[in-house]
Amino acid sequence: MANTPQSKKRARQSERRQDVNKARRSRIRTFLRKVEEAIASGNQESAAAALRAAQPELARGVTKGVVHKNTAARKMSRLAARVKALTA
């Protein structure tokens, strides 16, 4: 348990950051789920649109420290490949 005033303050701050980061992560997952659903539907145009909407969200997650840079790059790359494969 936090004892000093500074450690109590840091505990409060980390709780707030945790809530913010949880909301950011949830938002990213929502955008990724929309891309997955569009891919599953087989509609290439809607999948491409959903991917274009998801890419900035993933990039924002990287800059905010919620998602690792390589993780975001891997997700974007794999989704883009799957969207591209819908045309074939």
Rosetta silent file (secondary structure, phi, psi, omega in degrees, C-alpha in Angstrom):
SEQUENCE: MANTPQSKKRARQSERRQDVNKARRSRIRTFLRKVEEAIASGNQESAAAALRAAQPELARGVTKGVVHKNTAARKMSRLAARVKALTA
SCORE:     score description
SCORE:     0.000 S_00000001
   1 L     0.000  144.295 -179.852    0.000    0.000    0.000 S_00000001
   2 L   -69.221  133.583 -178.882    1.195    3.529   -0.771 S_00000001
   3 L  -112.301  -46.418 -177.116    2.473    5.346    2.313 S_00000001
   4 L   -78.577  157.057  178.510    4.153    8.573    1.280 S_00000001
   5 H   -57.423  -38.898 -179.176    2.147   11.426   -0.239 S_00000001
   6 H   -66.115  -40.773 -179.474    4.057   11.073   -3.503 S_00000001
   7 H   -70.477  -30.905  175.417    3.363    7.342   -3.772 S_00000001
   8 H   -66.193  -41.598  178.764   -0.322    7.976   -3.009 S_00000001
   9 H   -64.050  -44.080  179.689   -0.422   10.549   -5.803 S_00000001
  10 H   -61.976  -35.220  178.303    1.328    8.151   -8.206 S_00000001
  11 H   -65.781  -42.097  177.238   -1.250    5.471   -7.329 S_00000001
  12 H   -63.142  -44.598 -179.527   -4.086    7.895   -8.161 S_00000001
  13 H   -62.614  -41.930 -177.831   -2.412    8.900  -11.424 S_00000001
  14 H   -67.590  -32.558  175.160   -1.822    5.314  -12.469 S_00000001
  15 H   -63.573  -44.295  178.766   -5.495    4.490  -11.843 S_00000001
  16 H   -62.959  -45.178  179.724   -6.546    7.368  -14.114 S_00000001
  17 H   -62.292  -38.182 -179.944   -4.052    6.341  -16.811 S_00000001
  18 H   -61.168  -41.902  178.839   -5.281    2.763  -16.555 S_00000001
  19 H   -64.732  -43.238 -179.650   -8.843    3.889  -17.284 S_00000001
  20 H   -64.094  -45.850 -178.738   -7.732    6.026  -20.237 S_00000001
  21 H   -65.768  -35.184  178.051   -5.570    3.252  -21.670 S_00000001
  22 H   -63.984  -41.253  178.561   -8.376    0.717  -21.240 S_00000001
  23 H   -65.270  -41.669  179.095  -10.704    2.982  -23.232 S_00000001
  24 H   -63.148  -45.509 -179.444   -8.075    3.440  -25.956 S_00000001
  25 H   -62.825  -39.854  179.180   -7.419   -0.296  -26.202 S_00000001
  26 H   -64.449  -41.439  179.020  -11.150   -0.981  -26.359 S_00000001
  27 H   -62.803  -42.529  178.801  -11.581    1.588  -29.143 S_00000001
  28 H   -62.288  -45.725 -179.467   -8.757   -0.007  -31.145 S_00000001
  29 H   -61.887  -36.534  178.528  -10.274   -3.461  -30.714 S_00000001
  30 H   -62.343  -45.761  179.335  -13.648   -2.161  -31.908 S_00000001
  31 H   -63.398  -40.217  179.222  -12.104   -0.815  -35.112 S_00000001
  32 H   -66.233  -37.782  179.013  -10.229   -4.085  -35.662 S_00000001
  33 H   -64.486  -37.906  178.081  -13.426   -6.067  -35.101 S_00000001
  34 H   -62.895  -37.902  177.003  -15.194   -3.975  -37.745 S_00000001
  35 H   -65.817  -45.044  179.604  -12.447   -4.858  -40.225 S_00000001
  36 H   -58.492  -43.740 -178.855  -12.722   -8.558  -39.320 S_00000001
  37 H   -66.096  -39.045  178.910  -16.496   -8.474  -39.807 S_00000001
  38 H   -65.873  -38.627  177.792  -16.147   -6.717  -43.165 S_00000001
  39 H   -65.376  -41.797 -179.236  -13.615   -9.338  -44.290 S_00000001
  40 H   -64.596  -32.642 -179.971  -15.945  -12.114  -43.136 S_00000001
  41 H   -71.256  -22.311  177.529  -18.803  -10.591  -45.125 S_00000001
  42 L    88.394    1.325  179.702  -16.658  -10.831  -48.245 S_00000001
  43 L   -86.990  110.532 -174.624  -17.270   -7.240  -49.346 S_00000001
  44 H   -67.806  -37.351 -178.044  -13.880   -5.898  -50.433 S_00000001
  45 H   -66.331  -45.327  179.971  -14.937   -2.238  -50.568 S_00000001
  46 H   -68.982  -33.720  177.896  -16.357   -2.153  -47.033 S_00000001
  47 H   -66.187  -42.032  178.920  -13.353   -4.102  -45.744 S_00000001
  48 H   -64.809  -40.062  178.375  -10.971   -1.611  -47.340 S_00000001
  49 H   -65.172  -42.255  179.301  -12.927    1.297  -45.865 S_00000001
  50 H   -64.897  -37.575  178.409  -12.914   -0.301  -42.420 S_00000001
  51 H   -66.253  -41.992  177.808   -9.168   -0.888  -42.699 S_00000001
  52 H   -62.105  -32.859  178.290   -8.565    2.742  -43.679 S_00000001
  53 H   -75.582  -31.189 -176.168  -10.529    3.788  -40.583 S_00000001
  54 H   -79.232  -30.138 -175.547   -8.661    1.362  -38.315 S_00000001
  55 H   -59.474  -46.610  178.022   -5.130    2.297  -39.380 S_00000001
  56 H   -64.413  -32.767  178.759   -5.055    5.763  -37.746 S_00000001
  57 H   -65.300  -44.037  177.358   -6.528    4.308  -34.562 S_00000001
  58 H   -62.713  -43.452  179.869   -3.773    1.705  -34.372 S_00000001
  59 H   -62.748  -37.932  178.027   -1.143    4.353  -35.089 S_00000001
  60 H   -66.335  -37.717  176.624   -2.584    6.537  -32.347 S_00000001
  61 H   -61.500  -34.025  178.135   -2.394    3.601  -29.957 S_00000001
  62 H   -67.644  -47.450 -177.070    1.301    3.319  -30.757 S_00000001
  63 H   -66.400  -27.954  179.508    2.002    6.996  -30.077 S_00000001
  64 L   -87.425   -5.192  176.297    0.079    6.823  -26.807 S_00000001
  65 L    83.511   14.890 -179.198    1.982    3.745  -25.680 S_00000001
  66 L   -85.157  -33.785 -177.578   -1.018    1.418  -25.555 S_00000001
  67 L  -126.591  141.148  176.766    0.183   -0.861  -28.356 S_00000001
  68 L   -70.864  148.001 -175.933    3.755   -1.738  -29.337 S_00000001
  69 H   -57.581  -45.475 -177.799    4.904   -0.406  -32.696 S_00000001
  70 H   -68.726  -34.088  177.789    5.676   -3.834  -34.143 S_00000001
  71 H   -62.969  -45.966  179.888    2.352   -5.248  -32.944 S_00000001
  72 H   -64.405  -41.836  179.902    0.446   -2.492  -34.722 S_00000001
  73 H   -63.469  -41.129  179.974    2.523   -2.916  -37.883 S_00000001
  74 H   -64.583  -44.073 -179.731    1.924   -6.668  -37.853 S_00000001
  75 H   -63.299  -45.065 -179.747   -1.835   -6.265  -37.394 S_00000001
  76 H   -62.608  -43.102 -177.834   -2.088   -3.674  -40.166 S_00000001
  77 H   -64.018  -46.024 -177.747   -0.005   -5.781  -42.531 S_00000001
  78 H   -67.123  -39.867  178.366   -1.979   -8.966  -41.953 S_00000001
  79 H   -66.432  -41.629 -179.851   -5.330   -7.214  -42.256 S_00000001
  80 H   -62.199  -39.471  179.756   -4.227   -5.427  -45.435 S_00000001
  81 H   -65.539  -39.993  179.933   -3.142   -8.752  -46.947 S_00000001
  82 H   -68.568  -37.616  177.860   -6.498  -10.317  -46.081 S_00000001
  83 H   -66.498  -41.928  179.849   -8.424   -7.374  -47.562 S_00000001
  84 H   -64.183  -34.787 -178.641   -6.308   -7.541  -50.705 S_00000001
  85 H   -68.821  -17.852  179.533   -6.964  -11.285  -50.989 S_00000001
  86 L   -66.584  -26.487 -178.223  -10.729  -10.599  -51.204 S_00000001
  87 L   -71.666  -29.663 -176.363  -10.297   -9.281  -54.761 S_00000001
  88 L   -72.712    0.000    0.000   -8.875  -12.583  -56.010 S_00000001
